[in-house]
Structure formats: structure tokens, C-alpha cells
Amino acid sequence: MTLSPSAGERDPIHPLPSRERAGRGGSRFQVPQLYDQIGAGYNAHRRPDLRIGAAILDALGPACSVVNVGAGAGSYEPADRAVVAVEPSTAMIRQRPSGRAPVVQASATALPFRDGAFDAALAVLTVHHWPDRAQGLVELRRVARDRVVILTWDPESTGFWLVEDYFPALAMDRAIFPPLEELRRILGPIEAHPLPIPHDCVDGFLGAYWRRPHAYLDPGVRGAISTFSKIGEVEAGVARLRQDLEDGTWARRHGHLSTRSALDLGYRLIVAMSPSP
């Protein structure tokens, strides 16, 4: 279900009327949406991981109403509270299962809601895609009465074998993920909780297969990871990884990971409480 922009104009969790949206810079988005290009088949490899979902629910605390910004197919939307999703990509909206939260097609940089419309604003592995990261963060703070919850990656993190040994171009993520200091500057005081990734994580983002290296040989797996779509030629890295798996080089270098049930790869769950009135 897509919320009509004119529905419920008096209800703070419904989109603002179009005339008020225009005053905020509009709700349409001028930049091409990455996931309109790579979103087809996304759900085959990107499914909600219950352990990550539990951590997000815990971070949301007592919030009864949530806006999920950059919601995609809605993987981590809580089912036990009122949720409105915001997603710019038509391809991703079409993959939202029936019965999921209503969705507004809009940009994070111009959320079509009144100030303090929700108890919490949620953004899961999306901030790095926004055309104006700072403006989007300001918007999260504006519409959240109680807290902002963000799942992101700390660009100061290092040591992931996939990037360092096979695909160094993936390090481009360091330039697009927000440093924690930037989050503090825009959102105010934050709590940054490490989110170790389980070895059998079912949500196929970049770090999900850290103990299952063969997965990265699969074009479908790579196709569901946005950074792979940005770096262009990957065949040299794929060939090197395949060879190292076949001749035992990968196992000699990284076989110790087989004893780990979870690994801190730099993913962080950010909680920024709204200042007291």
C-alpha cells in the first residue's frame, strides 16, 4: 500500500499536503535511484536476520510510532507498532510484501511529515546512499520526537579480508558512510553500539558472508550488494578469490575465522535521543 499524499492531512504521521511539501523543498527526488537499477531480485539475497532485527527493536525502545527512512523492501520494520515507510525507489517499493507498513515514495532529504510526527526515526544501511547526507540526518532529527536509530558502518573500521585481499575498490565506502563524529555533530550525543555480524547472517549485505567466502563468487550475491555495482570490473578479484579457495590460500590466511560465531566488521547501531524540551 502506498499512502496517498492527500490522505489524512490532519494526522501528523500522514504526508504533508503538496503545497506544504513544496515549502520544504519538495518530496520528489532529482537524482537517479541506485536501487531502481540494482533492486530487481534484491529479496532473493536480502532477508531480515532475526538477530539484527532484535537489536534494532531494542534500540527503538518504547517508541510506538516509527518512520523507516530508506526502507527498501521493509526488512526490519517492527510489526508491533505503527510504522510508515519512506522509500524513493520504485523497484524496491514493488518488492514490499503485502501487509507491510504503508509506504510514501519520497527522499530522505525532504521528508513529507510535520515536525515531531513520530516517536522514532529509523534508517537501516541507507544513509550512505542519500544525495545529501547531512540534510537527511537533519530530517531524521526533525520528524522524531524521542529518538533516531541508525544502522550504519564506521568508515574507520579496517581488516575485512574481502576488501583488503580481493576487492580494494570496495574501500570507496569510506567516503560515503558518515563518520561517527559527523553523526554527533548533526544529531547531538549518540550511543554507538557495535553490531557483530553472525557467521550465518541471512541478510546479504557486504559483510554478511565473512565466514562463507564462496558466496562472493555468486553474481547474484554480489548484485544485491550496492557497492559491487559501483566499482565496475570485478572479475580479477573474483578470479583471485576462486583460485585462493581452490588452492587453500584463503584457508591458510583466514581459516581461524571458522571458530568465530560472530565478527565485528565495523557495523554500528546508533541511538540519538532527542533533547529534553
Secondary structure, 3 states (H helix, E strand, C coil): CECCCCCCCCCCCCCCCHHHHHHCCCCCCCCCCHHHHHCCCHHHCECCCHHHHHHHHHHHCCCCEEEEECCCCCCCCCCCCEEEEECCCHHHHHCCCCCCCCEECCCHHHCCCCCCCEEEEEEECCHHHCCCHHHHHHHHHHHEEEEEEEEEECCCCCCCHHHHHHCHHHHHHHHHCCCHHHHHHHHCCCEEEECCEECCCCECCCCCCCCCHHHHHCHHHHHCCHHHHHCCCCHHHHHHHHHHHHHCHHHHHHHHHHHCCEECCCEEEEEEECCCC
